[in-house]
Amino acid sequence: MDEFNNPEHVPQEMRQPMNPLFSRNRVDVSRVQHTLAKIKTELHKVIIGQDELIDLLAASLFVNGHVLIEGVPGIAKTLTARLMAKTIDTAFSRIQFTPDLMPSDVVGTSVFNMKSSDFTFNAGPIFANIVLIDEINRAPAKTQAALFEVMEEQQVTVDGNTYAMEKPFFVVATQNPIEQEGTYKLPEAQLDRFLFKINLQYPTRTQEKEILVRYQSDFNMRQQAEVQAVCLPADIEACRELVEQVYIEDKLLDYIADIVHQTRNSNDLFLGASPRASLALMKASKAIAALNGRDFVTPDDIQQIAYPVLNHRVILTPEREMEGYQSRDVLDEIIKQLEVPR
């Protein structure tokens, strides 16, 4: 029997398969956690709560995604996004979308130079590393369409010339779900380019009291000046590389495929999620795992991130809308019905 103490002498049919979680090379994701911790420390000098929002913003930034934030006025959507940009030592731009905004006001335009008798490209405000688009649904469809190429391919084409964006390139857009007068619904193709749609809620009563206490003698929120840049673009790129190496088992890839496939076959949904949603769910689950200090994805990571990844990519049937259903109800039911990988 001694020969069976040596794995090389154990017959193939008697060998136990090795768990890939333990047989692979491990990835140290502590830098991802440390980067998030530094960003949170700076933001919490001003922002009360909003930890989930900050986590999702960081997760999107670490996988080269973009974020749409939806919430009623006054709950720090724009403030959080602007201050997060301030924590990274890179170029920042804010674009206020309005009904009269033209595509050239976003991407730039070619101007004739009298001295050189040639056209010179004047870059628009989209040419920044972090771009905050305030009230994205205020601009008409032709202006929203100006974002299609740059959000997906990180480049802008004007007059036949292509201009690449510098890395990192991160778009954060906000919109108000209540006031619909003078707004334009974002087309599905535009929504699909956002990694997350984050639905912000009101703060808790305790958080509301903390806001009052913090700013009772600081009406102009001078504390914003205390927020400092704590990350370099190189730090963001390093975190992206680490997140990319986070391990995800094949059975979890099957789980993601099953979730997305079920959205296309649900009787409650008029439109299901696209293959881009599958990729987004995989990338986002890797980022969440890294932010939680793990170099491997678990089913909980996928479930945690499923709603912000999918809620803007599916459309309820008219019957379900009339009955008062929400996309969360349907997505939760889909996940509940699927067997969780073990």
Buried (B, 14 or more C-beta within 10 A) or exposed (E): EEEEEEEEEEEEEEEEEEEEEEEEEEBEBEBBBEBBEBBBEBBBBBBBBBEEBBBBBBBBBBBBBBBBBBBEEEBBBBBBBBBBBBBBBBEBBBBEBBEEBBBBBBBBBBEEEEEEEEBEBEEBBBBBBBBBBBBBBBBBEEBBBBBEBBBEEBEBEBEEEEBEBEBBBBBBBBBBEEEEEEBBEBEEEBBBBBBBBBBBEEBEEEEEEBBEEBBEEEEEEEEBEEBEEBBEBEBBBBBBEBBBBBBBBEEBBEBBBBBBBBBEEBEBBBEBBBEBBBBBBBBBBBBBBBBBEBBBBBBEBBBBBBBBBBBBBBBBBEEBBEEEBEBEBBBBBBBEEBEEBE
